[in-house]
């Protein structure tokens, strides 16, 4: 399997036929869960989180609504020794993850450093509202960032003139988009940034040909008829690969239940986080299932970096692993806005290392960036 085509993140043993939508399992459950995916016990041992809460940080479960009326579930992290008005950060990502995974880890670390932080589940995922489960919208996800700013700015302990955003992986692109349209976000940092609109509509490193892009549009359009006729929402790959005959070949899982011996390197790094005790969570789409199959339609229509110039004079800091398959997304955004966007490349780090490897994540540089730019 070609490395770039593996970014559909299907099992290397071949694509599976998409299956009809089913309700998300409750916490601690997963239908057909692989015996080797031992992360459930690890998360439960930490109160349902994949990381330990710092002893100097208080975490509170909260809810707020976005401007579409969808209730967003989040965790508010506050330093226990907090005094006066503090700077604040909205935190979310990766795409297909939940607040109990990487975003919570980042929120916990920043709270330890003196910020009020809010790690949230995007609409339709995790514990957030939305009638159809596990559907993604670049528009609504961008709105979720601004709704998180609303919530933070209403807290008595927060200085609403010092609010920033920290995105991880696929929610990073939406954080940059939100900041371009919402100047209340004083600065944005990203880790392992993905532009999900570009990924879904053009493939990894833009490998889709014009003909392949049309095939995906036709495939998604047919799927709309199937869903409409059946009254269900089929699941399928959000980054659609092609089979040996050149036809779209979606899978009903983001990641395989067990790792094939011949799995490509990218599937391996994602599997090592989402399907093992390192990062498994039963509410995470990437750990257990797949997105609704028609999810890519809105990402074809919504190009996230179209207004990146409106971020100026505010600043962004993009952090990428030197060995990450996604590194080019950050490099390309930095090239688009060199006077606004700074780039930090972490030696020896792959994409997933920036989810939870605190020995590699440059929290000191991120803290320095936010201290300077949301002052």
ABEGO torsion letter per residue (X at the ends): XBAAAAAAGBBAAEBBBBBBBBBBBBBGBBBGBBAABAAAAAAAAAGGBABBBBAABBBBBBBBBBAAGBBBBBBBBBBAABBEBBBBBBBBOBBGBBAABAAAAAAAAAAAAGBBBBBBBBBGBEABBEABBGBBBAAAAAAAAAAAAAAAAABAABBAABBBBBBBEAAAAAAAAAAAABAABABBBBBGBBBAAAAAAAEBGGABBAAAAAAAAAAAAAAAAAAAAAGBBBBBBABBBBBAAGBBBBBABABBABBBAABBAAAAAAAAAAABAAABBAABAAAABBBBAAAAAAAAABBAAAAAAAAOABBBBBBBBAABAAAAAAAAAAAABAAABBBBBBBGBBAAAAAABAAABBAAAAAAAAAAAAX
